[in-house]
Every structure is written in structure tokens, then in C-alpha cells.
Amino acid sequence: QRVAAVEQAGVEVVVLPGLDGRVDLPRLLGELARREINELHVEAGSRLSGALLHAGLVDELLLYLAPCLVGDAAYGMFDLPPLVSLLDKRKLIVRDLRQIGDDLRLIARLA
């Protein structure tokens, strides 16, 4: 019903289920590339952000950081498997760092 409702509003719906019941992200990005969409900005929660990183589908990160402390009960930025060793960390190459109002904007590429 939801798909039919948005299709009636003129939205194209593409269903790309993965083996785990979630969207097949590599197929989705492949479909967008086939349609000549070569730049995609994703504003997402930790699960989708983590899934995109884990699948190797992220070239660059654009992060806004608020200068405040929220404690360890706050949601993380990326839902990723826990590190077993610091050798498993993902290094970033900082391309730009600037203050925007009270926040910091970081643009980084994965090393």
C-alpha cells in the first residue's frame, strides 16, 4: 500500500532486497551509477552509515561535530563491529576542517 501510494505521487520505487532482508547497498549504488548518478550524499543514522562503510561504499565523509560531551550512552556515528585491535582502525585523510558557527565541519577521505 505504501509503495502504491508513493508511486501514485510520481515517485519511482526500486526494490533491491539483499540476502539479509535489507537493501542490497552495492546493487543500489550500481543502479544509481547505471542512471549516471555519480555523486550521492547520504544523511543517515548509525546503522546505514555503518553498513555503507562496512561494505566499502564510502569515498568521503562530511561530518559536522558539535563541541559538546554526551557520554557513552549516546548513539555512535557509525554502527560498526567492535575493534579487536587498534590495527583494525580505519584511518582518515583530512581534506578540510573548519568552524561553521559553533560546530566543526570535517571533510575526510578513507585512507
C-alpha positions in Angstrom: 0.0 0.0 0.0 2.8 2.4 0.9 4.6 1.7 -2.4 1.4 2.2 -4.4 0.8 5.5 -2.6 4.2 7.0 -3.4 4.1 5.6 -6.9 0.8 7.4 -7.4 2.5 10.6 -6.3 5.0 10.2 -9.1 7.8 8.5 -7.2 9.7 5.6 -8.8 10.2 2.7 -6.3 13.0 0.3 -6.9 13.1 -2.8 -4.7 16.6 -4.3 -4.2 16.4 -6.8 -1.3 19.6 -8.3 0.0 20.1 -11.8 1.4 19.7 -10.4 4.9 16.3 -8.8 4.2 17.8 -5.3 4.0 18.5 -3.2 0.9 21.4 -4.6 -1.2 23.6 -1.5 -1.0 26.1 -2.5 -3.7 23.3 -3.2 -6.1 21.6 0.1 -5.2 24.8 2.1 -5.9 25.2 0.1 -9.1 21.7 1.1 -10.2 22.4 4.7 -9.4 25.6 4.6 -11.4 23.7 3.0 -14.3 21.5 6.0 -14.2 24.6 8.3 -14.3 24.3 9.4 -10.7 27.9 9.6 -9.8 27.7 11.6 -6.5 25.5 10.7 -3.6 25.2 12.4 -0.3 23.7 10.3 2.4 22.4 11.7 5.7 21.7 8.7 7.8 21.7 7.1 11.2 24.4 4.9 12.6 23.1 1.7 11.0 23.0 2.8 7.4 26.3 4.8 7.8 28.0 1.8 9.3 26.6 -0.5 6.6 27.9 1.7 3.9 31.3 1.9 5.5 31.4 -1.8 6.2 30.5 -2.6 2.5 33.3 -0.3 1.3 30.9 2.1 -0.4 32.1 5.3 1.1 34.7 7.5 -0.6 34.4 10.6 1.5 32.9 11.7 4.8 31.4 15.1 5.5 30.9 15.3 9.3 29.6 18.0 11.5 30.8 17.8 15.0 29.1 19.8 17.8 31.5 20.7 20.6 29.7 19.0 23.5 30.0 15.9 25.6 27.1 13.5 25.7 28.6 10.4 27.4 28.8 6.8 26.4 25.0 6.2 26.3 24.7 8.4 23.2 24.3 6.8 19.8 27.5 6.4 17.9 28.0 7.9 14.4 28.6 4.5 12.8 27.3 1.1 13.8 30.5 -1.0 13.1 31.8 -4.2 14.7 33.9 -3.5 17.8 37.7 -3.2 17.3 39.7 -6.2 18.4 42.9 -4.3 17.9 43.8 -0.7 17.1 45.5 -2.2 14.0 41.9 -2.6 12.6 41.1 1.1 12.8 40.1 2.9 9.7 42.4 5.9 9.0 41.1 9.1 7.5 42.9 11.7 5.4 41.6 15.1 6.4 40.8 17.2 3.4 39.2 20.2 5.1 38.5 21.2 8.7 36.7 24.5 9.5 34.4 26.0 12.1 30.9 26.7 11.0 29.1 28.6 13.7 29.8 26.7 16.9 30.3 23.4 15.0 33.2 21.9 13.3 32.9 20.6 9.7 35.3 17.8 8.7 35.8 16.5 5.2 37.9 13.4 5.1 38.6 10.5 2.7 39.2 7.0 3.8 42.9 6.1 3.6 
